[in-house]
Amino acid sequence: MYKEFLIIYFGGAILTYILGKSSRFLKVFLTLVVALAGFIIFTHLYGANLGVEIGLFKGFNIGFGIDHLSWIFGEIAVTLGLLLSIGLFSFDELPPTFFFLFQIVIGSMVLIVMSRDLVSFFFFWETMTWSSFFTIFFGEWEGKGKAAVKYFLWSLIGAYSILLAFSLLYSFSAHSLLFKDILLFLPGMSTTTLIAVFTLLVIGFGVKTAVMPLHVWAPPAYRESPHPFTPIFSGVLSKMGIYGIFLSLFFFTARFSSIGLGYLRETHILGYILAWFGGATAFLGALIAIKQDSAKKLLAYSSISQLGYVIFGLGIGTSMAVTGALFHAISHAIFKGLLFLAIAGVIKRIGTDDLTEMGGLIKKMPFTFVFSLLGILALAGIPPTIGFPSKWLLYEAAIERHFVFLAAVLFIASTTAFLYSYKFLFSIFLGQLHEEHKEVKEAPTPLLIGEGILSLAIVVFGLFPGVVIDAVTKAMAVYKIPSIVAYSLTTVTTSLGSFNALVVGILFLIAFLFGFVLYLVGGRAEKVEHLDNYLAGEAVESIEMHYGNSFYQFLIRELSIIYTKSADEVYRWVIDFTNYTSEGIRKLFLGDGQVYLFYMAIFLFFMVFIMGVM
Amino acid sequence: MSPILLIAVPLFFAFSVPLWGIISKKIEKFIPFISLSITTAIAFYFVPIAIKKPIIVVTGGFLPPFGINLTVGALGIFLAVLIQVVGVLVSIFIINYRNPEPGEKYYMLFLLLIVGVTGMVLTGDIFNLFVFLEITGISSYALTAVKKKRGSVEGAFKYLLLGSLGSTLVLLGIALIYGSLGTLNMADIAEHIGHMDKRVLLTAALLFITGFGVEAEIFPVNGWVPDAYEGAPIPVIAIFSSAVAKAGLYALARILYTLMGAPGLIHLLLVLGILTLLIGEFAALRQNDLRRLLAYSSIGQMGLIVLAFGVGTLGALSAGLFQILNHSIGKTLLFLGLGIMITQSGSSKLDALSGFGKGMPITTLFFTVGVLSLMGLPPLSGFWSKLWIILSVIDAKYVLLASLIFIGAIIEAAYFLRVLKVLYLGSYEGPRPRGNFLGGLVMASLVVILIVFGLYPHLITRFLVPAAQELISRTNYIGNVLGGL
């Protein structure tokens, strides 16, 4: 069954590359056909419990299969892939190579989740990495080269961490690469090995998820990647990291069953540490997002922050936390996919992602505004959107185990999320319309289709969270995580409480209607110039007023340590050291013949000396 | 048919180059291609035979140590095929590449180089090994200097200094063994090695490591590499990196494993390998001249292979052989691609190649495939060998060593990505380039090899495992050879 996807995505990619040169329409159309075929076939695999094993070469047996968990992550990939390939119709100026890479990225992600052995997992993981790396080369802006290289180097650090962990597992599992065999040998591994495996895996997958401090590649890569591709980065590629972290927690180390380090209120110490990394990421990511003036970077930091919640949930590891984490991973894919699509439409029209150069676009792009609003509501976790139940579950999970500080950190992060969400929405759509944007049109329709469908999902899943929780519960059952979350289509009940999303939704709707009626019947409004509004009628010749200017200056001043110090500085030091070493070593090869002969003589002498000692 | 043809045919063509030149100067440049396509066919013919049982050839009338004495087993034939395939592809490439004048010397030396290298991997006699090493060496020195530029002569001189001292050390090692055991046949030595004095044996081993280390580009005796690579013609460098270095390492591995039965000294290769790897990669990091950069990268890759040979398990040796294949194919691809680009840019400086992704899209695409394969990315062949090496190294419990390999690999990625960035994102200024059809064809075939073995690794691993087996199962080797005499 994995062969279908190999043929569809990889065959399709090659076909698109060859035929794409002839016509602009054809290459997008082929991409859409491939994405649609992949979507239909993959969606039909729901509930399937397939598995095949293939002998590759001496001692290398590989396997493919699918379960409820991998279906969820694969479905995220194929769905966003499909919606984006519709959107690509408005980006048909990109060369065929981009469309080739696009399909390779989606295909390799589908095959990652279907891999049931170490080698094919790593094979497709690396395929995903290089193909997404090359897409950044097709970005529009100057910094793309640097961002791409940074992304790839970080990904390699991650990939090699994963490979090291995988090789350790391989060496302990009687040379079997299959996941199911490895599980049998886990109890026999020493604590040190398992801790090493766990740490390496979390570092490896954490790079893709952009958990701090491994996140430094993400903001530039997200910003510089081609605008219609960024939703894949934030929506799906990062989810592969989440998928990997889930596996490292609940599969590769079997919920720490053999690591005897002790538990803190039923959460394993290592999980607890991971949860703190998640919490810190959520908190710091949100704070740094406030300061960003680049819309894409703002969303990137927001993405980092939101995934911190997911890491937190997985780290806590109780069944409520994991339900919340997986739910939030799904929500995040939907709303961040939506927001990056929306910003792609805006950039397409005005050519910049600088928030200070935008404003007042609501009149020009009403649909984009409405969709972005829904996305932002979900991001901030406001009912009746999908963002509410997932965050609700995560908070409950923290409270349930009395992790007070962690809960507090998450609450602050969430409040901060309101700030940057508002900055994003206001800077782009509200306020003063710039002179040069008077003629701007609505975002292209293909993008709006994708945004519309995702908006619909945000509301539908927000009103009926039971659908998502059902899928998540089944996924957890595969990895033997019991579910204590009771749910029906519209209600979610935990040990701490329950809420009915439909009722909450209707209440919110009534409140909204009430406000709307007030707005309609309320006092007469007089249309004034924006500047009059800001300056209370005082006559100033020309002044640039923008919501994003000096945004939360006091916060940035008080917390300057966060904004001036960056993880990049530490890495800068490593890079400088490496370059310095490199210069030094290069000098070894600048000698003349006599020097090299001298090396040889010393070498021989040294070896004979060692031999004499032995 | 006898495997001796693998040596005799190119030898004949090499010395007949001047004669062909009398008929027509235009024929000359086809001679290497004609000769090597014949030997390639012969080499492939012997693959199934040699895999089953080593082929023993003793040229009539001459008793060892004189005459040519071949032992063609799974390992020998694997390397011979690899050398012939790379050789024939490079010989197609040189047909319309701007070659140094006078042509006849160049083509003759080119063929002699292939003869020397092929002889090194096929011979079953330790003195023959030395003779072929000398043939390889002398033709290498001459080929490095063939451009008659100052840099080329300087590189050749450095190579000559280290290379000749290296082969002297090898000869000393051979003398030590001959003095103790009174035989030069490899299998015979392997059988009686137990009778040798341990100290003499170890001294010989050290001499071999140093001596062959020069060709195998092992640190610290690889000082000649960057200068020679900078000075020699591009097709010759491709052979240096893909065949000469590999043959040097083969000879070392054959002696240490099959002849000496892998003494504890073998772990010295682990240290030398990782040192070579790290030093090569670090030296390449800040390099702006692509010839030198690829030279350092070649050193780094050789370090990885030496390291795999130092681990010494069957898996590691098979993986090391796989890496030999991938590095040969990948580096040849890179050097030939660089050669085509240099004809356009006139310089191998990175700045001069800026934006070639737009100017020469196909050449750059093939170049990129080579880079990705060397970096070990799927679905290319290099992925499997690097993965296999890592798995074997960790399987042998060298976890720290694996981490150091990763550091080397990340640095390697850093400089290769820098190159790709300049190639693709730089701005292209220059005239519309002339196509090089033959060059493109050669590069395309190398790319196909990398992709096919990347998608179907079992096609090649079938041959690698018996080859590695031959290296370490000494009793089989001794029995097969001595029984066959």
Interface residues (C-beta under 8 A of the other chain):
Chain A: L56 F57 K58 G59 V119 F122 F123 F124 E126 T127 T129 W130 F137 K144 G145 K146 A148 V149 F152 L153 L156 I157 Y160 L163 L164 S167 L168 Y170 S171 H175 T578 N579 T581 S582 E583 I585 R586 L588 F589 G591 D592 G593 Q594 V595 Y596 L597 Y599 M600 I602 F603 L604 M607 V608 M611
Chain B: F157 K158 L161 L162 L165 G166 L169 R199 L202 T203 L206 L207 I209 T210 V214 P220 V221 G223 W224 V225 P226 D227 L268 I279 F282 A283 L285 R286 Q287 Y296 G315 S318 L372 G376 L377 P378 P379 F383 L387 I390 L391 V393 I394 D395 K397 V399 A402 S403 F406 A409 I410 I411 A413 A414 L417 R418 K421 Y424 L425 P457 H458 T461 R462 V465
